[in-house]
Amino acid sequence: QVRVVESGGGLVQAGESLTLSCAVSGLTYSIRSYDWYRQAPGKQRLWVATMRSVSATYGDQVKGRFTASRDDAKVTGYLQMNSLQPEDTAVYYCNVVEEQTGKDYWGQGTQVTVSS
């Protein structure tokens, strides 16, 4: 059974930082990419960042503030979020894509709340 578990969310003040983790277990093959999304209340889920094997891409709303990374030995992806702003408040989700199969799996999300 594949499990994707996000953690690291919380309540912070504007300008502070958080690092989210995405721990994966149960996959047969390695992970092609970790994709991060967020969903604010009443809004659609939006793509935030993608961490592939060695490179990352970011949405315009977080570019320069967020950094994605991965530790393949730990089968975990990370999203370091700096200079957080109230508009970053959302539930953050991790979606992993498995090599060979191309199947993707979602985590349950972790809440990030930024107060002004």
Order of alpha helices (4+ residues) and beta strands (2+ residues): beta-beta-beta-beta-beta-beta-beta-beta-beta-beta-beta
